[in-house]
Amino acid sequence: MTAILLTKMFKLKKSEAREIRRITEYLISGGAFFWSGYLAFFVFDRLLGANLLVATTVSYLIGWTINFMLQRFWVFNNPKLKKHELEVSGRYIVISALNIPINYAILWSLKNVGITPYIGQFVSAGFFTVWNYLWYKLWVFAPTHMPKRSAVRRRKK
């Protein structure tokens, strides 16, 4: 419905309208990831007194779980991916595992120049908004990169 409305209002191609809708959904789900992780960071940092590495990692894992569900089953929902849940999940874990040290490095670097991790989270989120969208679209949730299942043929005797 949204794609049709965008197509008519702005004279967009259907594919362009679908991409705008996907980016909007991505930003909404990214907001859910950010705010759930931000709240968890606050809880672990301020209320529980965890160090920066623990607070960053645990909050990221909480946000990561919420984000995966929204990205996989809403933003990049594609029936072709259903047969490849293990591959999709594995790719998501690879990117997420890579993101943890990058996120930590951003927060640590900013903290060392006097910027609180609470502000650093916003800087980090800006970077990851673009970084993750490209990875999700082009690799993690891209059905064109799924391995083809070879048909097992049974011989009749």
N, C-alpha and C positions, 0 to 999 in steps of 0.2 A: 504494500500500500504506500509506504513512504517513498519507495523508488519511483512509483508511478507519479506521485505528487511532485517530486523533485524534477522528474523528466518533463512534466508539463509546465511547471512554474519557471524553470530556468533553461528550458530547451536543451536538456542534457540527453546524452545517449543513455540507454538503460544500463549499460555496464558502468558508466560514470556515476549514475545515481546509486547503483548498488555499492560501488566503492565508497561513496560518501556515507551511505548508511552504515557500512562495515566500520569505517573510521569512527563514526559517532558511537557505535556500540563498543568499539575498542576503547575509546576514551572513557565511556561510562564504566566499563568493567575495570579499566585501569584505575579509575577513581576509587572503586571498591577495593582494589588491591592496595592502593596507596593509603587510604584512610584506615583500613583494618590493620595494615602493617604499622602505620604511624601510631595508632592507639596502642598496639602491642609494644612498640618501642618505648612509648611513654611508661607503660606499666612495668616493663622489665628494667628500664633505666632508672626512672624516678622512684617508683613504688617498691620495687624489689632490689634495687641497688646493683644490678648486674653490670659487668664491664661492657665496654662498647662492642666488642666482638660478639659476646653472647646476646646482648640486646638486639644487635643488628641481625644476627643470624636467625634467632628465634622469630623475630618480627617478620623477617623476610619469608620464612617458611610458612607462617600463618597466612600472610598475604598471597604467597605462591599457591597455596591450596585453593583459596577462593578464586584467584585469577585463572587457574587452570580450568576449573569447572565453567566459568563464564566464557573464557576464550574458546574452549573446545565445543561446548554444547550450545553456545549462543552466537558469538561473533564469527567463528570459523566453522560453524556447523555444516558438515557436508556428509551425506550418506555414504560416500565412497570411503570415508575414514573409519567407518564402523568396523570394517574387517581388519583394520590396522591399529587398533587401540594400543597395542604394545609398542609399536614403532613410534606412534605419536607421543605417547607418554615418555618413552625413552628420549626422544628429541627434546621434549619440554624439560625434562630433568637435566639434560646436558646444558641447555641454554641457561636454566635457572642456577645450576651449579657454577657456571662461569660467571653469572651475574653477582653472586654473593661476594667474591673477592673484589670485583670491580666496584660494587656498592660500598664495601668496607673501605677500599682505597680512596674513593671520593670523600666519604665522611671523615676518614682519618686525616686526609690532606687538608680539608677545609677546617677541621678542628685545630690542626697545627698552625694555621694562620689566623686563628681567633674566631672562626665562624662556628657557632654551636651546631651540633648534629641535627637539631630541630629545624634549623634553616637549611642545613646541608641536605636533608631529606628532600626538600623541594628542588634543589639543584640536581640531585641524583635522579629524581623522578623525571625531570626534563630530558635528561640524557636517555633514560631507559624508555621513555615514551616512543622516541624515534627508533632506537636500537631494537627493542623487542618487536615493534610492529613489523619491521623489515624481516627479522628472523621468523616470526610467526607466519607471516604471509608467504614468504619465499621458501621456507624449509619445514618448520615444525608442523604446520597444519596444511601444507600444500599436497593435495592428493596426487599430483603429478610426480612427486618424488618417492612415492610408496613403492616398495619392491613388488614386482608382479608375482603372483602365486602361480607356480607351475601346476598344471593339471596332472593329477595322478591317473594314469590309465591302467585299467585292469585288463589283463589278458584273459580271454575266455579259453578254456581248455576243452 
